[in-house]
Amino acid sequence: MFEVGVIEEASAAEVALDPIRARLLSLLVEPHSATSLAAIVGLPRQKVNYHLKTLEAHGLVELVEERRKGNVTERVLRAAAASFVISPTALSAVAPDPAKSPDRLSARWLLAVAARLVKEVGTLITGAARAGKPVATFALDGTVRFASAADRAAFAQELTAAVAALVSRYHDEHAEGGRDHRVIVAIHPSLRPEGGRPMDVAAVDADIDVQIESQHRSQTEES
């Protein structure tokens, strides 16, 4: 079972978003049969079995084993992944395009960049899984607390300069056989925990989420 599964088809997304099927998916982190799930969710076994067949048809659950009980064959299933993310590919007609209005200070542009990240990495994962090969990626996720908005702005400027210098040092436009890599650096306010004071978009608490997606040609990761 994968830790995270990527849903790229609109029909699969529609199936997964159904409340009953979403609950079944959450329960199927552990293997279950239609009978055992019916007892948990309080629905007739036939109805649960119908939902399971729909989930299986869209690749969201997979067969673990078949057990013979008398004249009946019991199918044991589990989710294809412990959790799922829906790629913007599933909504291609309305998927955001960060190239349309790039603005480093826009939260909505940041969201568009994040959506592209999910789309591209999801496509890489899907292709690599079909080829039976891994995808090389790298990510950093941390927290920094700024004393003031001025400090936050200064930090952003220094970070921009540092990343630009690093990219300049290693970027080789004419490298034969080289492969482009996308680099994304984002800073956003942390969400307040439940019961805390409301989040202010101008708050000085911020998460720094640096994600570097590696997409390079090699025998171990070609997709």
Backbone as CSV, one residue per row, in Angstrom:
resi,resn,N_x,N_y,N_z,CA_x,CA_y,CA_z,C_x,C_y,C_z
1,MET,0.842,-1.201,0.000,0.000,0.000,0.000,0.874,1.248,0.000
2,PHE,0.539,2.187,-0.904,1.267,3.452,-0.937,0.786,4.351,0.203
3,GLU,1.667,5.248,0.668,1.282,6.191,1.717,0.283,7.211,1.164
4,VAL,0.548,7.670,-0.064,-0.339,8.646,-0.703,-0.638,8.190,-2.128
5,GLY,-1.913,8.176,-2.483,-2.322,7.838,-3.831,-2.776,9.094,-4.555
6,VAL,-2.569,9.133,-5.856,-2.936,10.301,-6.662,-4.144,9.954,-7.531
7,ILE,-5.203,10.728,-7.394,-6.400,10.549,-8.215,-6.343,11.556,-9.352
8,GLU,-6.235,11.061,-10.579,-6.064,11.935,-11.732,-7.286,11.986,-12.645
9,GLU,-8.182,11.028,-12.508,-9.359,10.991,-13.371,-10.563,11.593,-12.657
10,ALA,-11.329,12.396,-13.405,-12.500,13.055,-12.827,-13.505,12.040,-12.302
11,SER,-13.693,10.936,-13.023,-14.656,9.921,-12.592,-14.224,9.269,-11.285
12,ALA,-12.913,9.038,-11.125,-12.406,8.460,-9.887,-12.557,9.441,-8.732
13,ALA,-12.338,10.728,-9.013,-12.505,11.755,-7.981,-13.957,11.804,-7.518
14,GLU,-14.869,11.725,-8.462,-16.296,11.747,-8.116,-16.656,10.563,-7.235
15,VAL,-16.121,9.412,-7.563,-16.385,8.201,-6.776,-15.827,8.349,-5.364
16,ALA,-14.595,8.844,-5.258,-13.934,8.956,-3.954,-14.590,9.985,-3.051
17,LEU,-15.224,10.998,-3.633,-15.830,12.073,-2.843,-17.215,11.722,-2.322
18,ASP,-17.775,10.630,-2.786,-19.053,10.185,-2.230,-18.859,9.885,-0.744
19,PRO,-19.701,10.408,0.148,-19.491,10.243,1.601,-19.356,8.791,2.051
20,ILE,-20.204,7.909,1.540,-20.141,6.501,1.954,-18.850,5.864,1.463
21,ARG,-18.512,6.108,0.210,-17.297,5.503,-0.339,-16.042,6.087,0.305
22,ALA,-16.079,7.366,0.639,-14.943,7.981,1.325,-14.728,7.314,2.686
23,ARG,-15.833,7.011,3.370,-15.704,6.328,4.668,-15.164,4.914,4.491
24,LEU,-15.638,4.226,3.464,-15.137,2.879,3.199,-13.642,2.917,2.898
25,LEU,-13.213,3.912,2.135,-11.783,4.042,1.838,-10.963,4.234,3.104
26,SER,-11.483,5.033,4.020,-10.754,5.270,5.269,-10.653,3.994,6.102
27,LEU,-11.698,3.181,6.066,-11.694,1.921,6.815,-10.801,0.878,6.155
28,LEU,-10.662,0.990,4.832,-9.906,-0.011,4.089,-8.400,0.215,4.149
29,VAL,-7.955,1.064,5.050,-6.521,1.116,5.345,-6.100,-0.255,5.877
30,GLU,-7.049,-0.922,6.521,-6.883,-2.314,6.937,-7.774,-3.184,6.047
31,PRO,-7.334,-4.395,5.704,-8.136,-5.264,4.838,-9.496,-5.591,5.453
32,HIS,-10.530,-5.565,4.623,-11.884,-5.893,5.055,-12.637,-6.563,3.923
33,SER,-13.673,-7.293,4.308,-14.612,-7.850,3.342,-15.872,-6.999,3.375
34,ALA,-16.758,-7.210,2.415,-18.024,-6.489,2.407,-18.808,-6.778,3.675
35,THR,-18.727,-8.001,4.157,-19.459,-8.397,5.364,-18.961,-7.650,6.590
36,SER,-17.639,-7.595,6.774,-17.087,-6.918,7.954,-17.323,-5.412,7.887
37,LEU,-17.249,-4.837,6.682,-17.514,-3.408,6.540,-18.975,-3.086,6.792
38,ALA,-19.863,-3.967,6.346,-21.300,-3.751,6.545,-21.627,-3.661,8.027
39,ALA,-20.965,-4.501,8.831,-21.198,-4.485,10.278,-20.714,-3.184,10.905
40,ILE,-19.667,-2.581,10.338,-19.107,-1.351,10.890,-19.941,-0.135,10.512
41,VAL,-20.311,-0.048,9.243,-21.011,1.153,8.755,-22.525,1.053,8.877
42,GLY,-23.029,-0.138,9.220,-24.465,-0.291,9.418,-25.287,-0.271,8.147
43,LEU,-24.726,-0.800,7.067,-25.428,-0.890,5.793,-25.548,-2.347,5.366
44,PRO,-26.507,-2.669,4.513,-26.616,-4.040,4.016,-25.354,-4.447,3.264
45,ARG,-24.987,-5.718,3.377,-23.771,-6.194,2.722,-23.822,-5.975,1.212
46,GLN,-24.994,-6.150,0.625,-25.129,-5.987,-0.823,-24.805,-4.547,-1.254
47,LYS,-25.258,-3.587,-0.448,-24.998,-2.192,-0.776,-23.515,-1.865,-0.625
48,VAL,-22.902,-2.385,0.435,-21.467,-2.173,0.642,-20.683,-2.805,-0.502
49,ASN,-21.099,-3.991,-0.911,-20.420,-4.690,-1.997,-20.499,-3.892,-3.294
50,TYR,-21.635,-3.249,-3.527,-21.798,-2.406,-4.713,-20.796,-1.253,-4.694
51,HIS,-20.670,-0.601,-3.544,-19.727,0.510,-3.423,-18.285,0.025,-3.591
52,LEU,-17.979,-1.140,-3.057,-16.628,-1.685,-3.172,-16.279,-1.993,-4.626
53,LYS,-17.231,-2.529,-5.361,-16.984,-2.826,-6.774,-16.734,-1.543,-7.559
54,THR,-17.458,-0.483,-7.196,-17.254,0.808,-7.861,-15.868,1.355,-7.557
55,LEU,-15.457,1.279,-6.293,-14.121,1.743,-5.905,-13.038,0.919,-6.598
56,GLU,-13.248,-0.368,-6.685,-12.267,-1.257,-7.312,-12.152,-0.970,-8.813
57,ALA,-13.283,-0.673,-9.441,-13.289,-0.386,-10.880,-12.470,0.846,-11.216
58,HIS,-12.341,1.751,-10.257,-11.568,2.981,-10.479,-10.175,2.908,-9.860
59,GLY,-9.753,1.719,-9.442,-8.398,1.538,-8.937,-8.143,2.094,-7.561
60,LEU,-9.208,2.371,-6.806,-9.041,2.956,-5.475,-8.894,1.897,-4.384
61,VAL,-9.365,0.696,-4.648,-9.160,-0.430,-3.739,-8.637,-1.607,-4.548
62,GLU,-8.015,-2.542,-3.858,-7.431,-3.695,-4.538,-7.698,-4.967,-3.752
63,LEU,-7.717,-6.069,-4.465,-7.988,-7.369,-3.851,-6.767,-7.859,-3.083
64,VAL,-6.995,-8.279,-1.848,-5.925,-8.840,-1.025,-5.944,-10.358,-1.099
65,GLU,-7.131,-10.923,-0.905,-7.272,-12.376,-0.978,-8.742,-12.752,-1.118
66,GLU,-8.975,-13.994,-1.478,-10.319,-14.556,-1.542,-10.408,-15.722,-0.578
67,ARG,-11.445,-15.710,0.243,-11.631,-16.765,1.239,-12.893,-17.561,0.919
68,ARG,-12.767,-18.841,0.981,-13.916,-19.704,0.730,-14.622,-20.010,2.035
69,LYS,-15.892,-19.625,2.125,-16.708,-19.906,3.307,-17.966,-20.635,2.862
70,GLY,-17.932,-21.955,2.990,-19.069,-22.744,2.528,-19.210,-22.648,1.022
71,ASN,-20.365,-22.212,0.572,-20.616,-22.041,-0.851,-20.341,-20.617,-1.336
72,VAL,-19.796,-19.814,-0.439,-19.570,-18.406,-0.760,-18.074,-18.081,-0.761
73,THR,-17.657,-17.302,-1.751,-16.273,-16.816,-1.805,-16.250,-15.372,-1.310
74,GLU,-15.568,-15.155,-0.217,-15.488,-13.827,0.383,-14.243,-13.103,-0.123
75,ARG,-14.442,-11.929,-0.694,-13.328,-11.142,-1.222,-12.869,-10.129,-0.167
76,VAL,-11.581,-10.150,0.130,-11.002,-9.218,1.103,-10.254,-8.135,0.326
77,LEU,-10.600,-6.887,0.598,-10.028,-5.751,-0.125,-9.330,-4.784,0.821
78,ARG,-8.503,-3.946,0.254,-7.914,-2.838,1.008,-7.729,-1.660,0.057
79,ALA,-7.566,-0.482,0.628,-7.380,0.720,-0.181,-6.043,0.651,-0.921
80,ALA,-5.984,1.237,-2.089,-4.744,1.253,-2.865,-3.694,2.144,-2.213
81,ALA,-4.143,3.043,-1.325,-3.227,3.941,-0.619,-3.822,4.291,0.745
82,ALA,-2.957,4.676,1.673,-3.437,5.046,3.008,-4.181,6.376,2.979
83,SER,-3.854,7.228,2.015,-4.531,8.508,1.844,-4.479,8.873,0.369
84,PHE,-5.327,9.821,-0.010,-5.395,10.198,-1.417,-5.375,11.708,-1.580
85,VAL,-4.841,12.156,-2.711,-4.895,13.559,-3.087,-5.444,13.614,-4.509
86,ILE,-6.339,14.571,-4.747,-6.925,14.713,-6.071,-6.091,15.711,-6.874
87,SER,-5.544,15.247,-7.970,-4.719,16.103,-8.820,-5.589,17.085,-9.588
88,PRO,-5.081,18.303,-9.827,-5.801,19.249,-10.676,-6.080,18.687,-12.072
89,THR,-5.371,17.611,-12.433,-5.625,16.960,-13.716,-7.075,16.506,-13.810
90,ALA,-7.657,16.153,-12.661,-9.046,15.701,-12.647,-10.008,16.829,-12.990
91,LEU,-9.553,18.062,-12.854,-10.360,19.238,-13.191,-9.608,20.090,-14.211
92,SER,-9.140,19.430,-15.252,-8.251,20.089,-16.209,-8.857,21.337,-16.835
93,ALA,-10.167,21.351,-17.028,-10.798,22.505,-17.681,-10.738,23.760,-16.824
94,VAL,-10.644,23.586,-15.514,-10.626,24.741,-14.612,-9.395,24.743,-13.711
95,ALA,-8.387,23.965,-14.064,-7.165,23.911,-13.261,-6.435,25.254,-13.322
96,PRO,-5.896,25.736,-12.204,-5.197,27.025,-12.197,-3.895,26.965,-12.985
97,ASP,-3.544,28.068,-13.595,-2.306,28.173,-14.363,-1.460,29.304,-13.779
98,PRO,-0.407,28.975,-13.030,0.407,30.024,-12.393,1.128,30.919,-13.391
99,ALA,1.210,30.490,-14.653,1.898,31.310,-15.650,1.056,32.511,-16.085
100,LYS,-0.244,32.473,-15.791,-1.127,33.538,-16.255,-0.914,34.860,-15.524
101,SER,-0.709,34.802,-14.223,-0.552,36.049,-13.465,0.442,35.863,-12.323
102,PRO,1.720,35.673,-12.654,2.731,35.459,-11.611,2.866,36.658,-10.680
103,ASP,2.738,36.414,-9.409,2.851,37.471,-8.396,3.376,36.824,-7.127
104,ARG,4.632,37.053,-6.801,5.252,36.382,-5.662,4.586,36.710,-4.341
105,LEU,3.828,37.813,-4.273,3.192,38.210,-3.020,1.709,37.824,-2.971
106,SER,1.237,37.107,-3.962,-0.170,36.726,-4.016,-0.374,35.331,-3.440
107,ALA,-1.257,35.229,-2.446,-1.565,33.922,-1.861,-2.267,33.028,-2.879
108,ARG,-3.073,33.611,-3.746,-3.774,32.816,-4.757,-2.805,32.294,-5.823
109,TRP,-1.784,33.093,-6.126,-0.778,32.595,-7.053,0.006,31.454,-6.418
110,LEU,0.296,31.567,-5.121,0.957,30.489,-4.397,0.121,29.213,-4.477
111,LEU,-1.203,29.367,-4.342,-2.093,28.213,-4.438,-2.027,27.593,-5.830
112,ALA,-1.946,28.433,-6.861,-1.838,27.928,-8.235,-0.527,27.170,-8.427
113,VAL,0.552,27.677,-7.839,1.843,26.997,-7.920,1.774,25.650,-7.200
114,ALA,1.117,25.642,-6.031,0.983,24.393,-5.281,0.156,23.374,-6.060
115,ALA,-0.875,23.849,-6.756,-1.701,22.954,-7.564,-0.879,22.346,-8.693
116,ARG,-0.027,23.168,-9.305,0.853,22.643,-10.355,1.820,21.613,-9.785
117,LEU,2.297,21.855,-8.569,3.184,20.904,-7.906,2.499,19.550,-7.751
118,VAL,1.259,19.570,-7.267,0.504,18.322,-7.094,0.312,17.632,-8.441
119,LYS,-0.030,18.414,-9.458,-0.267,17.849,-10.786,0.991,17.195,-11.353
120,GLU,2.112,17.921,-11.320,3.328,17.409,-11.940,3.906,16.221,-11.181
121,VAL,3.965,16.329,-9.848,4.512,15.226,-9.070,3.577,14.014,-9.154
122,GLY,2.262,14.272,-9.178,1.314,13.170,-9.330,1.515,12.445,-10.644
123,THR,1.736,13.203,-11.721,1.981,12.594,-13.032,3.278,11.791,-13.030
124,LEU,4.306,12.320,-12.380,5.572,11.593,-12.266,5.403,10.290,-11.496
125,ILE,4.661,10.354,-10.391,4.439,9.164,-9.570,3.690,8.106,-10.358
126,THR,2.644,8.527,-11.078,1.857,7.583,-11.861,2.707,6.916,-12.938
127,GLY,3.484,7.728,-13.654,4.331,7.173,-14.707,5.404,6.256,-14.161
128,ALA,6.012,6.647,-13.054,7.070,5.832,-12.460,6.517,4.511,-11.926
129,ALA,5.295,4.560,-11.369,4.677,3.339,-10.848,4.423,2.348,-11.977
130,ARG,3.980,2.855,-13.118,3.735,1.975,-14.263,5.027,1.355,-14.771
131,ALA,6.109,2.131,-14.674,7.404,1.631,-15.133,8.124,0.819,-14.060
132,GLY,7.566,0.812,-12.855,8.193,0.083,-11.763,9.488,0.710,-11.290
133,LYS,9.559,2.041,-11.387,10.780,2.738,-10.993,10.453,3.889,-10.043
134,PRO,11.399,4.269,-9.184,11.153,5.372,-8.240,11.330,6.734,-8.894
135,VAL,10.846,7.754,-8.234,11.034,9.132,-8.668,11.867,9.849,-7.612
136,ALA,12.949,10.472,-8.026,13.823,11.172,-7.083,13.269,12.570,-6.819
137,THR,12.902,12.836,-5.576,12.416,14.159,-5.176,13.071,14.538,-3.853
138,PHE,12.960,15.803,-3.526,13.529,16.290,-2.265,12.655,17.409,-1.748
139,ALA,12.386,17.439,-0.445,11.565,18.501,0.126,12.045,18.854,1.523
140,LEU,11.911,20.118,1.879,12.183,20.598,3.230,10.906,21.232,3.758
141,ASP,10.593,20.996,5.005,9.406,21.593,5.607,9.762,22.028,7.019
142,GLY,9.690,23.312,7.302,10.071,23.803,8.622,9.263,25.015,9.022
143,THR,9.575,25.573,10.175,8.864,26.742,10.700,9.858,27.799,11.149
144,VAL,9.556,29.040,10.836,10.379,30.152,11.308,9.440,31.201,11.895
145,ARG,9.789,31.748,13.059,8.971,32.778,13.704,9.668,34.126,13.565
146,PHE,8.985,35.053,12.909,9.554,36.386,12.694,9.093,37.343,13.790
147,ALA,9.973,38.225,14.202,9.635,39.206,15.227,8.804,40.349,14.664
148,SER,8.919,40.569,13.351,8.184,41.678,12.742,7.999,41.416,11.254
149,ALA,7.098,42.199,10.655,6.878,42.094,9.216,8.139,42.504,8.452
150,ALA,8.881,43.440,9.013,10.121,43.884,8.374,11.136,42.751,8.322
151,ASP,11.229,41.989,9.408,12.132,40.839,9.432,11.712,39.800,8.400
152,ARG,10.402,39.622,8.272,9.891,38.655,7.305,10.268,39.083,5.887
153,ALA,10.132,40.356,5.583,10.479,40.873,4.262,11.976,40.723,3.991
154,ALA,12.789,41.017,5.017,14.242,40.891,4.867,14.628,39.430,4.636
155,PHE,13.967,38.540,5.362,14.223,37.111,5.208,13.912,36.680,3.774
156,ALA,12.772,37.140,3.243,12.368,36.782,1.881,13.400,37.264,0.861
157,GLN,13.924,38.466,1.073,14.923,39.006,0.153,16.211,38.183,0.192
158,GLU,16.662,37.847,1.402,17.882,37.058,1.535,17.701,35.659,0.968
159,LEU,16.530,35.090,1.211,16.246,33.752,0.696,16.245,33.753,-0.831
160,THR,15.635,34.769,-1.412,15.599,34.893,-2.866,17.008,34.976,-3.441
161,ALA,17.848,35.797,-2.810,19.222,35.959,-3.286,20.010,34.658,-3.148
162,ALA,19.806,33.949,-2.028,20.538,32.706,-1.790,20.144,31.629,-2.803
163,VAL,18.852,31.506,-3.057,18.382,30.503,-4.008,18.857,30.855,-5.420
164,ALA,18.784,32.135,-5.778,19.222,32.576,-7.102,20.699,32.269,-7.310
165,ALA,21.506,32.486,-6.268,22.939,32.209,-6.360,23.194,30.723,-6.523
166,LEU,22.437,29.920,-5.788,22.603,28.463,-5.863,22.208,27.934,-7.238
167,VAL,21.097,28.454,-7.759,20.640,28.042,-9.084,21.671,28.443,-10.143
168,SER,22.179,29.651,-10.024,23.172,30.138,-10.988,24.423,29.272,-10.981
169,ARG,24.793,28.789,-9.797,26.004,27.984,-9.679,25.864,26.626,-10.359
170,TYR,24.667,26.026,-10.255,24.502,24.665,-10.742,23.762,24.551,-12.075
171,HIS,23.089,25.599,-12.505,22.330,25.521,-13.754,23.274,25.466,-14.954
172,ASP,23.032,24.500,-15.827,23.846,24.371,-17.040,22.902,24.249,-18.223
173,GLU,22.684,25.356,-18.901,21.731,25.419,-20.012,22.097,24.478,-21.148
174,HIS,23.396,24.192,-21.289,23.853,23.409,-22.432,24.312,22.004,-22.044
175,ALA,23.926,21.545,-20.864,24.346,20.212,-20.423,23.697,19.137,-21.300
176,GLU,24.514,18.374,-22.000,23.989,17.323,-22.872,23.402,16.194,-22.022
177,GLY,22.173,15.852,-22.302,21.529,14.799,-21.523,21.004,15.270,-20.184
178,GLY,21.094,16.575,-19.908,20.601,17.098,-18.639,19.079,17.160,-18.618
179,ARG,18.523,17.342,-17.459,17.073,17.443,-17.320,16.721,18.590,-16.390
180,ASP,15.749,19.382,-16.788,15.324,20.502,-15.949,14.695,20.000,-14.657
181,HIS,14.908,20.744,-13.588,14.298,20.465,-12.292,13.527,21.711,-11.865
182,ARG,12.346,21.521,-11.304,11.582,22.663,-10.831,11.899,22.914,-9.359
183,VAL,12.143,24.158,-9.010,12.434,24.560,-7.632,11.322,25.485,-7.153
184,ILE,10.697,25.145,-6.039,9.614,25.954,-5.482,9.949,26.310,-4.043
185,VAL,9.910,27.583,-3.718,10.120,28.046,-2.352,8.898,28.858,-1.947
186,ALA,8.286,28.526,-0.831,7.056,29.221,-0.421,7.082,29.542,1.058
187,ILE,6.540,30.695,1.407,6.383,31.103,2.802,4.927,31.484,3.009
188,HIS,4.295,30.925,4.038,2.905,31.283,4.327,2.653,31.226,5.831
189,PRO,1.711,32.001,6.338,1.411,31.988,7.771,0.941,30.608,8.215
190,SER,1.344,30.208,9.409,0.893,28.933,9.968,-0.564,29.031,10.394
191,LEU,-1.277,27.929,10.255,-2.647,27.880,10.754,-2.616,27.784,12.269
192,ARG,-3.537,28.481,12.908,-3.629,28.422,14.369,-4.248,27.097,14.788
193,PRO,-3.796,26.517,15.894,-4.419,25.291,16.393,-5.846,25.565,16.849
194,GLU,-6.645,24.507,16.923,-8.029,24.640,17.376,-8.071,25.317,18.746
195,GLY,-8.931,26.314,18.882,-9.064,27.005,20.154,-8.146,28.199,20.294
196,GLY,-7.208,28.348,19.320,-6.312,29.487,19.374,-6.974,30.727,18.794
197,ARG,-6.264,31.847,18.854,-6.829,33.077,18.311,-6.885,32.976,16.797
198,PRO,-7.832,33.653,16.154,-8.000,33.548,14.707,-6.722,33.889,13.958
199,MET,-6.490,33.193,12.859,-5.307,33.451,12.069,-5.428,34.783,11.340
200,ASP,-4.382,35.556,11.377,-4.316,36.824,10.672,-3.328,36.653,9.522
201,VAL,-3.746,36.982,8.311,-2.869,36.771,7.169,-1.625,37.634,7.265
202,ALA,-1.638,38.621,8.147,-0.456,39.460,8.331,0.336,39.036,9.559
203,ALA,-0.029,37.880,10.121,0.646,37.411,11.332,2.121,37.170,11.055
204,VAL,2.919,37.288,12.097,4.357,37.136,11.897,4.795,35.687,11.991
205,ASP,3.917,34.788,12.453,4.249,33.370,12.421,4.163,32.914,10.974
206,ALA,5.136,32.136,10.527,5.100,31.674,9.136,5.745,30.310,9.016
207,ASP,5.237,29.567,8.094,5.865,28.301,7.720,6.702,28.549,6.494
208,ILE,7.840,27.953,6.461,8.618,27.978,5.230,8.607,26.574,4.669
209,ASP,8.085,26.475,3.498,7.945,25.176,2.873,8.758,25.189,1.589
210,VAL,9.899,24.563,1.634,10.784,24.554,0.484,10.706,23.175,-0.150
211,GLN,10.223,23.138,-1.359,10.066,21.863,-2.022,10.829,21.879,-3.337
212,ILE,11.730,20.963,-3.466,12.518,20.857,-4.675,12.191,19.525,-5.330
213,GLU,11.555,19.597,-6.473,11.170,18.393,-7.182,12.290,17.990,-8.123
214,SER,12.774,16.790,-7.971,13.817,16.318,-8.863,13.193,15.490,-9.984
215,GLN,13.451,15.923,-11.212,12.952,15.203,-12.369,14.139,15.019,-13.315
216,HIS,14.842,13.943,-13.185,16.013,13.767,-14.016,16.017,12.402,-14.686
217,ARG,16.708,12.332,-15.790,16.779,11.084,-16.544,17.822,10.166,-15.928
218,SER,17.403,8.979,-15.565,18.336,7.964,-15.093,17.660,6.622,-15.261
219,GLN,18.393,5.595,-15.133,17.828,4.265,-15.329,16.875,3.890,-14.201
220,THR,16.980,4.565,-13.059,16.167,4.189,-11.906,14.895,4.974,-11.755
221,GLU,14.682,6.015,-12.548,13.520,6.861,-12.294,12.818,7.376,-13.535
222,GLU,13.154,6.868,-14.698,12.524,7.346,-15.911,11.053,6.972,-15.910
223,SER,10.178,7.880,-16.260,8.749,7.605,-16.235,8.135,7.860,-17.600
